[in-house]
Amino acid sequence: MSLDLKTIKDELEQREFELLSPYATKCKESKGRKYERLEENPIRTEFQRDRDKIIHSKSFRRLKHKTQVFLSPYNDHFRTRLTHTLEVSQIARTMARALKLNEDLVEAISLGHDLGHTPFGHCGESILNELLPNGFFHNLQSVRVVEIIDDMNLCQETIDGIMTHSWGYKPKTPEAQIVQYADKIAYINHDIEDSVRAGVISEDDLPKDSIEYFSKNQSERLSRMIIDVIANSIDKPTVSMSEEGWEHVKVLREWMFEHVYLDPITKAEEKKARNIIKSLFEYYSEQLIPYHKEADIPQLVTDYISGMSDQYAIRRYLDLFIPKPLAETSNDDALFRKMKDGIY
């Protein structure tokens, strides 16, 4: 069967110019990658390729066992860094579709934005920030993952969006601006839900004015935040929330920091988690002394530790610092001996 596959990619790229907003980032106008590949993919645009590179990476798979808020939860209903990432992607794509922006670029940025996050959530980020000479920032570590550690060779627009998803950075595309808002909207809402489930707070505790502005109902509150961004951004070159809406989001965020993120009950186990990361950091730093320049060691160790899942960090700590008996036996030994002797 003869089929000119190249027309598929061409049609997708042409469709962007026909259907998307004039403010949308078009694949054809991308600033490109660090180095170009020898062959183009005939059926996927460049931003679709970025999305697929991220999804198929080991760094992405490890997000399923990294903490969002509650450390190493046994309850499967609590969010992890992976489910957070998927919720950000869903929210961002909804906004991009409504605003006729590039949904593929938004998805790639969303899926890659937390690849550099540490085990044990913000607690892990905090202790690495203390241990590194120049501090630790998970958005910059995410860029390091896609550019150096996993060397994904992503488009510049995707890398910019990953770097600027944290507040305080200025994105270069409206798609990256969408992810900034989607990240905040996602974690505020799902962290409220998880905190209520954990019994740390009740919905009646939440700031009354802000809850009344959006809604006490979780689903309605999430929808109204998303709609606020869409309504305030249609046919505009930049993406933003209404001033009143954003003020209420900030109130909720500050309240969550005070009553959940920094709450003594929620953070009761953080001292242990911090000790795990600090111990691993010191151990690996010492081990690398004979092999690397002293100035390079902190970042190399950080690359390794920040890539760990919660469980793997705990397991490495147990292996390195908790004594084990020289020999362990089990009832299996007796069973096998009886089989050998022909008793069974």
C-alpha positions as a Markdown table, in Angstrom:
| # | Residue | x | y | z |
|---|---|---|---|---|
| 1 | Met | 0.0 | 0.0 | 0.0 |
| 2 | Ser | 1.4 | 3.3 | -1.0 |
| 3 | Leu | 0.7 | 6.2 | 1.3 |
| 4 | Asp | 2.3 | 9.6 | 1.6 |
| 5 | Leu | 2.5 | 10.0 | 5.4 |
| 6 | Lys | 4.1 | 13.3 | 5.2 |
| 7 | Thr | 0.8 | 14.9 | 4.3 |
| 8 | Ile | -0.5 | 14.1 | 7.7 |
| 9 | Lys | 2.0 | 16.3 | 9.6 |
| 10 | Asp | 1.6 | 19.0 | 6.9 |
| 11 | Glu | -2.2 | 19.0 | 7.4 |
| 12 | Leu | -1.9 | 19.2 | 11.2 |
| 13 | Glu | 0.4 | 22.2 | 10.9 |
| 14 | Gln | -1.8 | 23.9 | 8.4 |
| 15 | Arg | -4.8 | 23.3 | 10.6 |
| 16 | Glu | -3.1 | 25.3 | 13.4 |
| 17 | Phe | -3.0 | 28.4 | 11.2 |
| 18 | Glu | -6.7 | 27.9 | 10.1 |
| 19 | Leu | -8.2 | 27.1 | 13.5 |
| 20 | Leu | -6.1 | 28.5 | 16.3 |
| 21 | Ser | -6.1 | 32.0 | 17.6 |
| 22 | Pro | -3.7 | 34.5 | 16.0 |
| 23 | Tyr | -2.0 | 34.6 | 19.4 |
| 24 | Ala | -1.4 | 30.8 | 19.6 |
| 25 | Thr | 2.1 | 29.4 | 19.2 |
| 26 | Lys | 2.2 | 27.5 | 15.9 |
| 27 | Cys | 4.5 | 24.5 | 15.4 |
| 28 | Lys | 5.7 | 25.8 | 12.1 |
| 29 | Glu | 6.9 | 29.0 | 13.9 |
| 30 | Ser | 8.8 | 27.1 | 16.7 |
| 31 | Lys | 12.2 | 28.3 | 17.5 |
| 32 | Gly | 13.4 | 24.7 | 17.2 |
| 33 | Arg | 15.5 | 22.3 | 19.3 |
| 34 | Lys | 19.0 | 22.3 | 20.6 |
| 35 | Tyr | 20.0 | 20.1 | 17.7 |
| 36 | Glu | 17.8 | 19.0 | 14.8 |
| 37 | Arg | 17.2 | 15.3 | 14.1 |
| 38 | Leu | 18.2 | 13.8 | 10.8 |
| 39 | Glu | 14.6 | 12.8 | 9.9 |
| 40 | Glu | 11.3 | 14.5 | 10.7 |
| 41 | Asn | 8.4 | 12.5 | 12.0 |
| 42 | Pro | 5.8 | 12.3 | 9.2 |
| 43 | Ile | 2.6 | 12.1 | 11.4 |
| 44 | Arg | 3.3 | 14.2 | 14.5 |
| 45 | Thr | 4.0 | 17.9 | 15.0 |
| 46 | Glu | 7.0 | 19.0 | 17.0 |
| 47 | Phe | 5.0 | 19.8 | 20.1 |
| 48 | Gln | 3.3 | 16.4 | 19.9 |
| 49 | Arg | 6.7 | 14.8 | 19.8 |
| 50 | Asp | 7.7 | 16.7 | 22.9 |
| 51 | Arg | 4.7 | 15.4 | 24.7 |
| 52 | Asp | 5.5 | 11.8 | 23.7 |
| 53 | Lys | 9.1 | 12.1 | 24.7 |
| 54 | Ile | 8.1 | 13.2 | 28.2 |
| 55 | Ile | 5.4 | 10.5 | 28.6 |
| 56 | His | 7.8 | 7.8 | 27.7 |
| 57 | Ser | 10.6 | 9.0 | 30.0 |
| 58 | Lys | 11.7 | 7.3 | 33.2 |
| 59 | Ser | 11.4 | 10.6 | 35.0 |
| 60 | Phe | 7.7 | 10.8 | 34.2 |
| 61 | Arg | 7.1 | 7.2 | 35.4 |
| 62 | Arg | 8.8 | 7.9 | 38.7 |
| 63 | Leu | 6.2 | 10.7 | 39.5 |
| 64 | Lys | 3.7 | 8.0 | 40.5 |
| 65 | His | 5.6 | 7.4 | 43.7 |
| 66 | Lys | 6.5 | 11.0 | 44.6 |
| 67 | Thr | 4.7 | 12.9 | 47.3 |
| 68 | Gln | 2.2 | 15.7 | 46.5 |
| 69 | Val | 1.3 | 16.8 | 50.1 |
| 70 | Phe | 1.0 | 13.7 | 52.3 |
| 71 | Leu | 4.2 | 11.7 | 52.6 |
| 72 | Ser | 4.3 | 8.2 | 51.2 |
| 73 | Pro | 0.5 | 7.7 | 51.5 |
| 74 | Tyr | -0.8 | 4.1 | 51.8 |
| 75 | Asn | -4.3 | 5.3 | 50.9 |
| 76 | Asp | -4.5 | 5.1 | 47.1 |
| 77 | His | -7.0 | 8.0 | 46.9 |
| 78 | Phe | -4.5 | 10.6 | 47.9 |
| 79 | Arg | -2.8 | 12.5 | 45.1 |
| 80 | Thr | 0.8 | 11.8 | 44.0 |
| 81 | Arg | 3.0 | 14.0 | 41.9 |
| 82 | Leu | 1.8 | 12.0 | 38.9 |
| 83 | Thr | -1.9 | 12.5 | 39.5 |
| 84 | His | -1.2 | 16.2 | 40.1 |
| 85 | Thr | 0.6 | 16.4 | 36.8 |
| 86 | Leu | -2.4 | 14.7 | 35.0 |
| 87 | Glu | -4.9 | 17.1 | 36.6 |
| 88 | Val | -2.8 | 20.1 | 35.6 |
| 89 | Ser | -2.7 | 18.8 | 32.0 |
| 90 | Gln | -6.5 | 18.3 | 31.9 |
| 91 | Ile | -7.2 | 21.8 | 33.3 |
| 92 | Ala | -4.6 | 23.4 | 31.0 |
| 93 | Arg | -6.0 | 21.6 | 27.9 |
| 94 | Thr | -9.5 | 22.6 | 28.7 |
| 95 | Met | -8.4 | 26.3 | 28.9 |
| 96 | Ala | -6.3 | 26.0 | 25.7 |
| 97 | Arg | -9.1 | 24.5 | 23.7 |
| 98 | Ala | -11.6 | 27.2 | 24.8 |
| 99 | Leu | -9.1 | 30.0 | 24.0 |
| 100 | Lys | -8.0 | 28.3 | 20.7 |
| 101 | Leu | -4.4 | 28.1 | 21.8 |
| 102 | Asn | -2.0 | 25.3 | 21.0 |
| 103 | Glu | -3.3 | 22.3 | 23.0 |
| 104 | Asp | -0.3 | 20.1 | 22.2 |
| 105 | Leu | 2.2 | 22.6 | 23.5 |
| 106 | Val | 0.1 | 23.1 | 26.7 |
| 107 | Glu | 0.0 | 19.3 | 27.2 |
| 108 | Ala | 3.8 | 18.9 | 26.7 |
| 109 | Ile | 4.5 | 21.7 | 29.2 |
| 110 | Ser | 2.0 | 20.4 | 31.7 |
| 111 | Leu | 3.3 | 16.8 | 31.6 |
| 112 | Gly | 6.9 | 18.0 | 32.0 |
| 113 | His | 6.6 | 20.8 | 34.5 |
| 114 | Asp | 7.3 | 18.7 | 37.7 |
| 115 | Leu | 9.8 | 16.1 | 36.3 |
| 116 | Gly | 12.5 | 17.6 | 38.5 |
| 117 | His | 10.5 | 17.5 | 41.8 |
| 118 | Thr | 12.1 | 15.8 | 44.7 |
| 119 | Pro | 10.8 | 12.9 | 46.8 |
| 120 | Phe | 8.7 | 13.9 | 49.8 |
| 121 | Gly | 7.2 | 16.9 | 48.0 |
| 122 | His | 8.0 | 20.5 | 49.2 |
| 123 | Cys | 9.8 | 19.1 | 52.2 |
| 124 | Gly | 12.4 | 17.4 | 50.0 |
| 125 | Glu | 12.7 | 20.6 | 48.0 |
| 126 | Ser | 13.3 | 22.6 | 51.2 |
| 127 | Ile | 16.1 | 20.5 | 52.5 |
| 128 | Leu | 17.9 | 20.3 | 49.1 |
| 129 | Asn | 17.6 | 24.1 | 48.9 |
| 130 | Glu | 19.5 | 24.3 | 52.2 |
| 131 | Leu | 22.2 | 21.8 | 51.1 |
| 132 | Leu | 23.0 | 23.2 | 47.7 |
| 133 | Pro | 25.3 | 26.3 | 47.6 |
| 134 | Asn | 23.0 | 28.0 | 45.1 |
| 135 | Gly | 19.7 | 26.6 | 46.4 |
| 136 | Phe | 17.3 | 24.2 | 44.8 |
| 137 | Phe | 14.3 | 25.1 | 42.6 |
| 138 | His | 12.2 | 22.3 | 41.1 |
| 139 | Asn | 11.3 | 24.2 | 38.0 |
| 140 | Leu | 15.0 | 24.7 | 37.1 |
| 141 | Gln | 15.7 | 21.0 | 38.0 |
| 142 | Ser | 12.9 | 20.0 | 35.6 |
| 143 | Val | 14.6 | 21.9 | 32.9 |
| 144 | Arg | 17.8 | 20.1 | 33.8 |
| 145 | Val | 16.1 | 16.8 | 33.5 |
| 146 | Val | 14.8 | 17.4 | 30.0 |
| 147 | Glu | 17.9 | 19.2 | 28.7 |
| 148 | Ile | 20.8 | 17.3 | 30.4 |
| 149 | Ile | 19.8 | 14.2 | 32.5 |
| 150 | Asp | 17.3 | 12.7 | 30.0 |
| 151 | Asp | 18.5 | 14.8 | 27.1 |
| 152 | Met | 15.0 | 14.9 | 25.5 |
| 153 | Asn | 16.0 | 17.6 | 23.0 |
| 154 | Leu | 12.7 | 19.4 | 23.4 |
| 155 | Cys | 11.5 | 22.5 | 21.6 |
| 156 | Gln | 12.5 | 25.9 | 23.1 |
| 157 | Glu | 8.8 | 26.7 | 23.7 |
| 158 | Thr | 8.3 | 23.6 | 25.8 |
| 159 | Ile | 11.4 | 24.2 | 27.8 |
| 160 | Asp | 10.4 | 27.8 | 28.5 |
| 161 | Gly | 7.0 | 26.7 | 29.7 |
| 162 | Ile | 8.5 | 24.1 | 32.1 |
| 163 | Met | 10.9 | 26.7 | 33.5 |
| 164 | Thr | 8.3 | 29.4 | 33.9 |
| 165 | His | 5.4 | 27.4 | 35.4 |
| 166 | Ser | 6.5 | 28.6 | 38.9 |
| 167 | Trp | 5.1 | 32.0 | 39.8 |
| 168 | Gly | 7.5 | 34.8 | 39.5 |
| 169 | Tyr | 8.7 | 33.9 | 36.0 |
| 170 | Lys | 7.5 | 35.5 | 32.8 |
| 171 | Pro | 6.5 | 32.9 | 30.2 |
| 172 | Lys | 7.1 | 33.7 | 26.5 |
| 173 | Thr | 4.0 | 32.1 | 25.2 |
| 174 | Pro | 0.3 | 32.2 | 26.1 |
| 175 | Glu | 0.4 | 28.4 | 26.4 |
| 176 | Ala | 3.0 | 28.6 | 29.2 |
| 177 | Gln | 0.8 | 31.3 | 30.9 |
| 178 | Ile | -2.1 | 28.8 | 30.9 |
| 179 | Val | 0.1 | 26.2 | 32.7 |
| 180 | Gln | 1.0 | 28.7 | 35.3 |
| 181 | Tyr | -2.7 | 29.1 | 36.2 |
| 182 | Ala | -3.5 | 25.4 | 35.7 |
| 183 | Asp | -0.8 | 24.4 | 38.2 |
| 184 | Lys | -2.2 | 26.7 | 40.9 |
| 185 | Ile | -5.8 | 25.9 | 40.3 |
| 186 | Ala | -5.1 | 22.1 | 40.4 |
| 187 | Tyr | -3.0 | 22.0 | 43.6 |
| 188 | Ile | -5.2 | 24.4 | 45.6 |
| 189 | Asn | -8.4 | 22.3 | 44.8 |
| 190 | His | -7.0 | 18.8 | 45.0 |
| 191 | Asp | -5.0 | 19.7 | 48.2 |
| 192 | Ile | -8.2 | 20.9 | 49.8 |
| 193 | Glu | -9.9 | 17.7 | 48.9 |
| 194 | Asp | -7.0 | 15.5 | 50.2 |
| 195 | Ser | -6.7 | 17.5 | 53.4 |
| 196 | Val | -10.4 | 17.0 | 54.1 |
| 197 | Arg | -10.1 | 13.3 | 53.4 |
| 198 | Ala | -7.1 | 13.1 | 55.8 |
| 199 | Gly | -9.1 | 14.9 | 58.5 |
| 200 | Val | -6.6 | 17.7 | 58.7 |
| 201 | Ile | -9.3 | 20.3 | 57.9 |
| 202 | Ser | -13.0 | 20.4 | 57.2 |
| 203 | Glu | -14.7 | 22.3 | 54.4 |
| 204 | Asp | -16.3 | 24.6 | 57.0 |
| 205 | Asp | -12.8 | 25.8 | 58.0 |
| 206 | Leu | -12.0 | 27.3 | 54.6 |
| 207 | Pro | -12.0 | 31.1 | 54.2 |
| 208 | Lys | -15.7 | 32.0 | 53.9 |
| 209 | Asp | -15.5 | 34.9 | 51.4 |
| 210 | Ser | -13.3 | 33.0 | 49.0 |
| 211 | Ile | -15.4 | 29.8 | 49.2 |
| 212 | Glu | -18.6 | 31.8 | 48.6 |
| 213 | Tyr | -17.0 | 33.5 | 45.6 |
| 214 | Phe | -16.1 | 30.3 | 43.9 |
| 215 | Ser | -18.2 | 27.6 | 45.6 |
| 216 | Lys | -18.1 | 25.3 | 48.6 |
| 217 | Asn | -18.6 | 22.3 | 46.2 |
| 218 | Gln | -15.2 | 21.0 | 44.9 |
| 219 | Ser | -16.3 | 20.4 | 41.3 |
| 220 | Glu | -18.1 | 23.8 | 41.0 |
| 221 | Arg | -15.1 | 25.6 | 42.6 |
| 222 | Leu | -12.7 | 24.1 | 40.2 |
| 223 | Ser | -14.9 | 24.9 | 37.2 |
| 224 | Arg | -15.4 | 28.5 | 38.2 |
| 225 | Met | -11.7 | 29.1 | 38.5 |
| 226 | Ile | -11.2 | 27.6 | 35.1 |
| 227 | Ile | -14.0 | 29.7 | 33.6 |
| 228 | Asp | -12.7 | 32.8 | 35.2 |
| 229 | Val | -9.4 | 32.4 | 33.4 |
| 230 | Ile | -11.1 | 31.7 | 30.1 |
| 231 | Ala | -13.6 | 34.6 | 30.3 |
| 232 | Asn | -10.8 | 37.0 | 31.2 |
| 233 | Ser | -8.5 | 35.9 | 28.3 |
| 234 | Ile | -10.7 | 35.3 | 25.2 |
| 235 | Asp | -9.3 | 37.2 | 22.2 |
| 236 | Lys | -6.4 | 38.6 | 24.2 |
| 237 | Pro | -2.7 | 38.1 | 23.6 |
| 238 | Thr | -2.1 | 37.1 | 27.2 |
| 239 | Val | -3.8 | 34.7 | 29.6 |
| 240 | Ser | -4.8 | 35.9 | 33.0 |
| 241 | Met | -7.4 | 35.6 | 35.8 |
| 242 | Ser | -9.7 | 38.4 | 36.8 |
| 243 | Glu | -8.2 | 40.6 | 39.6 |
| 244 | Glu | -11.0 | 39.6 | 42.0 |
| 245 | Gly | -10.7 | 35.9 | 41.2 |
| 246 | Trp | -7.0 | 35.9 | 41.6 |
| 247 | Glu | -7.2 | 37.7 | 45.0 |
| 248 | His | -9.5 | 34.9 | 46.2 |
| 249 | Val | -7.1 | 32.2 | 44.8 |
| 250 | Lys | -4.3 | 33.9 | 46.7 |
| 251 | Val | -6.4 | 33.9 | 49.9 |
| 252 | Leu | -7.0 | 30.2 | 49.6 |
| 253 | Arg | -3.4 | 29.5 | 48.8 |
| 254 | Glu | -2.2 | 31.4 | 51.9 |
| 255 | Trp | -4.8 | 29.8 | 54.1 |
| 256 | Met | -3.6 | 26.3 | 52.9 |
| 257 | Phe | 0.0 | 27.2 | 53.7 |
| 258 | Glu | -0.9 | 28.2 | 57.2 |
| 259 | His | -3.3 | 25.3 | 58.0 |
| 260 | Val | -2.1 | 22.4 | 55.8 |
| 261 | Tyr | 1.3 | 22.8 | 54.2 |
| 262 | Leu | 2.9 | 24.1 | 57.4 |
| 263 | Asp | 0.6 | 22.5 | 59.9 |
| 264 | Pro | 2.4 | 20.5 | 62.6 |
| 265 | Ile | 0.0 | 17.5 | 62.2 |
| 266 | Thr | 0.5 | 17.4 | 58.5 |
| 267 | Lys | 4.2 | 17.8 | 58.8 |
| 268 | Ala | 4.8 | 15.5 | 61.7 |
| 269 | Glu | 6.8 | 13.1 | 59.6 |
| 270 | Glu | 8.8 | 15.8 | 57.7 |
| 271 | Lys | 11.6 | 15.7 | 60.2 |
| 272 | Lys | 12.2 | 12.1 | 59.3 |
| 273 | Ala | 12.0 | 12.8 | 55.6 |
| 274 | Arg | 14.4 | 15.7 | 55.8 |
| 275 | Asn | 16.9 | 13.4 | 57.7 |
| 276 | Ile | 16.6 | 10.8 | 55.0 |
| 277 | Ile | 17.5 | 13.2 | 52.2 |
| 278 | Lys | 20.2 | 15.0 | 54.3 |
| 279 | Ser | 21.8 | 11.6 | 55.2 |
| 280 | Leu | 21.7 | 10.4 | 51.6 |
| 281 | Phe | 23.1 | 13.7 | 50.3 |
| 282 | Glu | 26.1 | 13.6 | 52.8 |
| 283 | Tyr | 26.7 | 9.9 | 52.0 |
| 284 | Tyr | 26.8 | 10.2 | 48.2 |
| 285 | Ser | 28.8 | 13.4 | 48.4 |
| 286 | Glu | 31.5 | 11.6 | 50.3 |
| 287 | Gln | 31.5 | 8.7 | 47.9 |
| 288 | Leu | 32.0 | 10.9 | 44.9 |
| 289 | Ile | 35.1 | 12.7 | 46.3 |
| 290 | Pro | 37.6 | 10.4 | 44.6 |
| 291 | Tyr | 35.9 | 10.6 | 41.2 |
| 292 | His | 34.7 | 14.2 | 40.6 |
| 293 | Lys | 35.7 | 17.8 | 41.2 |
| 294 | Glu | 34.5 | 19.0 | 44.5 |
| 295 | Ala | 32.5 | 21.9 | 43.0 |
| 296 | Asp | 30.6 | 19.5 | 40.7 |
| 297 | Ile | 29.6 | 17.0 | 43.4 |
| 298 | Pro | 26.6 | 18.8 | 45.0 |
| 299 | Gln | 24.7 | 19.1 | 41.7 |
| 300 | Leu | 25.5 | 15.5 | 40.7 |
| 301 | Val | 24.2 | 14.2 | 44.0 |
| 302 | Thr | 21.1 | 16.4 | 43.7 |
| 303 | Asp | 20.4 | 15.0 | 40.2 |
| 304 | Tyr | 20.4 | 11.5 | 41.7 |
| 305 | Ile | 18.4 | 12.3 | 44.9 |
| 306 | Ser | 15.8 | 14.5 | 43.3 |
| 307 | Gly | 15.0 | 11.7 | 40.8 |
| 308 | Met | 14.2 | 9.3 | 43.5 |
| 309 | Ser | 10.7 | 8.3 | 44.5 |
| 310 | Asp | 9.7 | 8.4 | 48.2 |
| 311 | Gln | 9.9 | 4.6 | 48.4 |
| 312 | Tyr | 13.3 | 4.4 | 46.8 |
| 313 | Ala | 14.8 | 7.1 | 49.0 |
| 314 | Ile | 13.5 | 5.2 | 52.1 |
| 315 | Arg | 14.9 | 1.9 | 50.8 |
| 316 | Arg | 18.3 | 3.4 | 50.1 |
| 317 | Tyr | 18.3 | 4.9 | 53.6 |
| 318 | Leu | 17.4 | 1.6 | 55.1 |
| 319 | Asp | 20.1 | -0.2 | 53.1 |
| 320 | Leu | 22.8 | 2.3 | 54.0 |
| 321 | Phe | 22.1 | 3.3 | 57.6 |
| 322 | Ile | 19.9 | 0.6 | 59.2 |
| 323 | Pro | 21.9 | -2.5 | 60.4 |
| 324 | Lys | 20.8 | -5.9 | 59.1 |
| 325 | Pro | 21.5 | -9.4 | 60.5 |
| 326 | Leu | 24.4 | -11.2 | 58.8 |
| 327 | Ala | 22.1 | -14.1 | 57.9 |
| 328 | Glu | 18.4 | -14.4 | 57.8 |
| 329 | Thr | 16.5 | -17.7 | 57.5 |
| 330 | Ser | 12.9 | -18.4 | 56.9 |
| 331 | Asn | 10.5 | -21.4 | 57.0 |
| 332 | Asp | 11.2 | -21.7 | 53.3 |
| 333 | Asp | 14.6 | -23.3 | 54.1 |
| 334 | Ala | 12.9 | -26.1 | 56.1 |
| 335 | Leu | 10.4 | -26.7 | 53.3 |
| 336 | Phe | 13.1 | -27.0 | 50.7 |
| 337 | Arg | 15.1 | -29.4 | 52.9 |
| 338 | Lys | 12.1 | -31.7 | 53.3 |
| 339 | Met | 11.5 | -31.7 | 49.6 |
| 340 | Lys | 15.2 | -32.6 | 49.0 |
| 341 | Asp | 14.9 | -35.5 | 51.5 |
| 342 | Gly | 11.9 | -36.8 | 49.7 |
| 343 | Ile | 9.5 | -36.2 | 52.6 |
| 344 | Tyr | 7.1 | -34.3 | 50.3 |
